[in-house]
């Protein structure tokens, strides 16, 4: 299901701590970075913090700049982003600033936590309480925010446990990290990320710059998801495949498709697009796979991203792309658009792949981008 773009925002010390163990909050950022964060808040549809952050920091989660709030209103948006918290237990202080400032609020909780939170309205606190099952399910939270609350860009400001869970589950689209020029050095102080299993590979740095005396670093994930679950990196790579489709020479007799082959650690192995290099009949997946050594051991755990479902039948070459993918050893495909009957009736490349044990993930929110260079073929 579609999710919002999930941006994790945090400030840390040089040794990776969010705070020290003192009674007062350690201010890691300066005025320039606080203003940058305010700008990011103003650009977001919602701001989320975990229950632990509400208890320890008591944040207001507001857009402080009157000019930025006015710009939101002028653009037809609410003055403040939606404020969101997540609590499995439902044990939240009704006196917290979260409830008494800003605009709309929503709490995601468990079925048991929802029982505990029923009294919020009786206390005069206007917040939407949404249970998501016996345990907090982050995918359910993100789907509800997207589909019901209309959130397209979600800023997550902590704490470390929330950031850790979203990264581990492959749900964070971007990490904005402000590194402060100081050390904490206290073993019991809270860290940004906890120990445990994380997605493979290296993240990709997209920006670094000085903001006052801190350094802002922006990273995006690269490692594909696993099995039938989509990750944030899957969305990134499928977006790349859709961009490649726009490079195809126009044809009246074949689709314009882009494809990328990505190793499990997020390394791009190859990319290609339909009719690439002057070959009037080459398909995108065929063009991409043709650039990878057939004996490359990374193919068995790689993912192929294709803007259009790989073909199950074709007249121009002996093997369709679904077969080429399977013969290469790839067992995971992410696509945006099921092949219509324009040229081949009853096309079902996904069925061929799944019948051979491959996982096929369809992200329909990318369908419009995949269809765009083929509009003249499908109306």
Beta strands, then each sheet from edge to edge (+ up, - down):
strand 1: 5-12
strand 2: 46-50
strand 3: 82-87
strand 4: 105-109
strand 5: 128-131
strand 6: 153-156
strand 7: 174-179
strand 8: 204-211
strand 9: 214-220
strand 10: 258-262
strand 11: 268-273
strand 12: 303-306
strand 13: 332-335
strand 14: 359-362
sheet 1: 5+ 4+ 3+ 2+ 6+ 1+ 7+ 9- 8+
sheet 2: 11+ 10- 12+ 13+ 14+
end
